[in-house]
Amino acid sequence: NLMIDRSITPSNDRFATNGAHDALIGGQKIATLGAFLSVFVALLLTISPSIAQSDESYKLVTLNDELRWPWCVAELPEGGFLITEREGRLIHLRSDGGKTVLEGTPETYFAGQGGYFDVVLGPDFESDRQIYLSYAAGDADANGTAVYRATFEDGKLSNGETIVRVARDKDTAHHYGGKLLFLPDDSLLITTGEGFEYREEAQSLESELGKVLRVSADGEPLGIMGRDETTRLRIWTYGHRNPQGLAVDSESGTIFLHEHGPRGGDEVNVLVQGNNYGWPAVTEGLDYSGAYVSPFKRAPGMEEAIWSWVPSIAPSGMAWYDSSEFPEWRSSLFLGALVDEEVRRLEIANDGVVREEALFAELEQRIRDVRVFNGKIYIVTDGEIGSLIRVDKR
């Protein structure tokens, strides 16, 4: 596990007391394997000077390792899970270990980054058994993010309907967003990407691309940015690139969102209704060509991220942790880092990040989703053969 304190600036003086390093700098001859290893560790520290070790107090329990391109997971109150597979399957993983592909799900546009995305239980699931699934709807010429609602009962789906289709359609298979989060008032937040080639629309209130939308459990508009009585009434925040993480602090109600930057500029934001989060007018990232997306990293009227990464870590699913099982991890955001094949823990205080820790790198797999259910952390690994893993106290 790696503890990353980015308040520390690299300095050659920091390592002046390391005897093995001094020996290397002084050109002294290394006579033993132990001394050689000391020098090697010192050199690693000069590359990552602010990394410290932390104890492993957990164990990783694999619940299923036969998932195909899994994306997100929801826990059922009676036991078991619902898991989306991006190719267009919703899996019911039963508490007895059995696995069923549910029928009655919507057809999806599986291409590029398109397919099935998030799955969440409705706010009154125990009484009405409604689930919500986000997915890419349409075809190559006209597609976009959509939300499907259905009743899950007796191991099957019924009464399915699409309650939200993002306006407007695009002809790219990238940047869908697709993350869902029910707030304590039972309203639903939906993230949308800006379609990659439509990035200027993230700043336009005439488009739902690059936004966070807010609707009722029935799909009725509850945003505040609308200018008429149609779809634009759903816009809640804007200026987003490709947000794929949403979480809420269960005590304060603070809503956190993370989104992908281009080459650098992945960021975590605190969401406040009506705010503009800047993309593409401001960013810490570069275009994939190496050119500037914008010469500005900040501007008046545009919210600054509370945390960002340069270079990118490619953040995936995100969850708020406030359980007593691992008290040292309380008041933290957990999010996947696809590039580094690990989970990052961001310790939060006063709506800001005070510490970053890298965890679970021993999995040596891309992390697609992180969730917390009933105080337990669950991890979904990415790939043609993916897994659902629970984090237990050792």
MOQUICOR-V204071 format. One record per residue. N is the residue number from 1. OMEGA is omega in radians with two decimals (NA if undefined). D_FIRST is the distance of its C-alpha to the first C-alpha in whole Angstrom. Layout:
n={N N}
omega={OMEGA OMEGA}
d_first={D_FIRST D_FIRST}
//
This chain:
n={1 2 3 4 5 6 7 8 9 10 11 12 13 14 15 16 17 18 19 20 21 22 23 24 25 26 27 28 29 30 31 32 33 34 35 36 37 38 39 40 41 42 43 44 45 46 47 48 49 50 51 52 53 54 55 56 57 58 59 60 61 62 63 64 65 66 67 68 69 70 71 72 73 74 75 76 77 78 79 80 81 82 83 84 85 86 87 88 89 90 91 92 93 94 95 96 97 98 99 100 101 102 103 104 105 106 107 108 109 110 111 112 113 114 115 116 117 118 119 120 121 122 123 124 125 126 127 128 129 130 131 132 133 134 135 136 137 138 139 140 141 142 143 144 145 146 147 148 149 150 151 152 153 154 155 156 157 158 159 160 161 162 163 164 165 166 167 168 169 170 171 172 173 174 175 176 177 178 179 180 181 182 183 184 185 186 187 188 189 190 191 192 193 194 195 196 197 198 199 200 201 202 203 204 205 206 207 208 209 210 211 212 213 214 215 216 217 218 219 220 221 222 223 224 225 226 227 228 229 230 231 232 233 234 235 236 237 238 239 240 241 242 243 244 245 246 247 248 249 250 251 252 253 254 255 256 257 258 259 260 261 262 263 264 265 266 267 268 269 270 271 272 273 274 275 276 277 278 279 280 281 282 283 284 285 286 287 288 289 290 291 292 293 294 295 296 297 298 299 300 301 302 303 304 305 306 307 308 309 310 311 312 313 314 315 316 317 318 319 320 321 322 323 324 325 326 327 328 329 330 331 332 333 334 335 336 337 338 339 340 341 342 343 344 345 346 347 348 349 350 351 352 353 354 355 356 357 358 359 360 361 362 363 364 365 366 367 368 369 370 371 372 373 374 375 376 377 378 379 380 381 382 383 384 385 386 387 388 389 390 391 392 393 394}
omega={-3.08 3.05 -3.02 3.11 -3.02 3.00 -3.12 3.14 3.12 3.12 3.09 -3.12 -3.09 -3.02 -3.06 -3.12 -3.14 -3.04 -3.12 3.14 3.10 3.14 3.14 -3.13 -3.13 3.10 3.14 -3.08 3.11 -3.01 -3.06 3.10 -3.14 3.11 3.11 3.13 3.10 3.11 -3.13 3.11 3.13 3.12 3.08 -3.13 3.09 3.08 3.12 -2.91 -3.05 -3.11 3.10 -3.12 3.02 -3.06 3.04 -3.12 -3.04 2.94 -3.09 -3.08 3.13 3.14 3.07 3.14 -3.13 3.11 -3.09 -3.09 3.13 -3.09 -3.08 -3.09 3.00 3.13 3.09 -3.10 3.12 -3.08 -3.09 -3.00 2.88 -3.07 3.04 2.96 -2.90 -3.12 3.09 3.09 2.98 -3.05 2.95 3.08 -3.04 -3.12 3.09 3.12 3.12 -3.07 -3.13 2.98 -3.04 3.01 3.12 3.11 -3.07 3.01 -3.08 3.04 -3.11 -3.14 3.14 3.08 -3.09 3.13 3.03 -3.13 -2.98 2.98 3.10 3.04 3.09 -3.09 3.11 -3.00 -3.05 3.11 -3.08 3.04 -3.13 3.07 -3.11 -3.06 3.04 -3.04 3.04 3.13 3.05 -3.09 -3.06 -3.09 -3.09 -3.12 3.12 -3.14 3.13 3.10 -3.10 3.10 3.13 3.07 3.11 -3.11 -3.14 3.05 3.12 3.13 3.06 3.07 -3.11 3.08 3.03 -3.06 3.10 2.94 -3.05 3.08 0.45 3.07 3.06 3.13 3.05 3.13 -3.05 2.98 3.13 -2.97 3.01 3.11 -3.10 3.07 3.00 3.10 -3.13 3.11 3.11 3.00 -3.04 3.01 -3.13 3.08 3.07 3.01 -3.10 3.00 3.06 -3.11 -3.11 -2.92 3.11 -3.12 3.05 3.13 -3.06 3.06 3.03 -3.13 3.08 3.07 3.12 -3.04 2.77 3.14 3.06 -3.13 3.01 3.10 3.08 -3.14 -3.13 -3.07 3.08 3.11 -3.10 -3.00 -3.01 3.11 3.06 -3.06 -3.14 -2.92 -3.05 3.05 -3.13 -3.03 -3.09 2.98 -3.09 -3.10 -3.14 3.14 3.12 -3.06 -3.10 3.07 3.08 3.09 -3.14 3.03 -3.02 -3.13 -3.05 -3.06 3.10 -3.13 3.13 3.08 2.94 3.13 -3.14 2.89 3.04 3.01 -3.00 3.09 2.91 -3.04 3.02 -3.14 2.92 -3.07 3.01 -3.04 3.10 -3.06 3.10 -3.06 2.76 -3.04 -0.07 -3.09 3.09 3.11 3.02 -3.11 3.04 3.01 -3.12 3.08 -3.04 3.12 3.06 2.86 3.09 3.06 -3.02 3.03 3.10 -3.13 3.12 3.11 3.14 -3.02 3.07 3.09 3.05 3.12 3.11 -3.12 2.97 0.06 -3.06 2.98 -3.07 -3.08 3.11 -3.04 -3.05 -3.14 3.06 -3.12 3.11 -3.09 3.14 -3.10 3.05 -3.05 3.13 3.14 -3.08 -3.12 -3.12 2.91 3.02 3.13 3.14 3.05 -3.04 -3.07 -3.04 3.12 -3.14 3.04 3.06 3.03 3.09 3.11 -3.01 2.99 -3.13 3.11 3.07 -3.14 -3.14 -3.14 3.06 -3.11 3.07 -3.06 2.93 3.10 3.13 3.07 -3.14 3.12 3.03 -3.10 -3.09 -3.10 3.01 3.13 3.01 3.10 3.11 3.08 -3.13 3.09 3.08 -3.10 3.00 3.11 -3.01 2.99 3.12 2.99 -3.11 -3.05 2.93 -3.01 3.07 3.09 3.14 3.01 3.13 NA}
d_first={0 4 7 10 13 16 19 18 21 20 23 24 25 22 22 25 24 22 25 24 23 27 28 27 29 32 32 32 32 29 31 28 25 23 24 23 20 19 21 19 15 18 18 15 15 18 17 14 15 13 9 8 6 6 7 7 11 11 13 14 17 19 22 24 23 27 26 28 26 25 24 24 25 27 27 31 32 34 31 29 28 30 28 29 29 30 33 35 34 33 32 32 30 32 31 32 30 33 33 35 36 38 41 42 39 40 41 38 38 36 35 33 30 33 33 32 29 28 30 30 32 35 36 38 37 38 42 42 39 39 36 35 34 33 34 36 40 42 43 42 45 44 41 38 36 38 37 39 39 40 41 39 41 42 39 41 41 44 46 43 44 42 42 41 41 40 43 43 43 41 42 38 35 33 31 32 29 30 28 30 29 32 32 34 37 37 37 35 33 33 31 33 32 35 35 34 38 39 36 39 40 37 39 42 43 45 42 40 37 34 34 33 36 37 39 41 40 43 42 44 43 42 41 42 43 46 49 51 51 49 45 44 45 41 39 37 35 35 34 31 30 28 26 24 22 24 23 25 24 26 28 29 29 27 27 24 24 22 24 24 25 27 25 23 24 21 22 21 25 26 29 33 36 38 36 35 32 33 33 34 36 33 30 27 27 29 31 30 33 32 35 34 34 35 36 35 31 33 36 38 38 35 32 29 25 23 20 20 18 20 20 19 16 19 18 19 19 19 19 19 18 20 20 20 18 15 17 14 13 17 18 16 16 14 15 14 14 16 16 13 12 9 10 10 11 13 15 19 21 25 24 22 18 17 13 11 7 6 5 7 7 9 12 13 15 16 15 19 19 17 19 20 23 24 21 19 16 17 16 19 18 20 23 26 25 22 21 20 17 17 14 16 15 15}
//
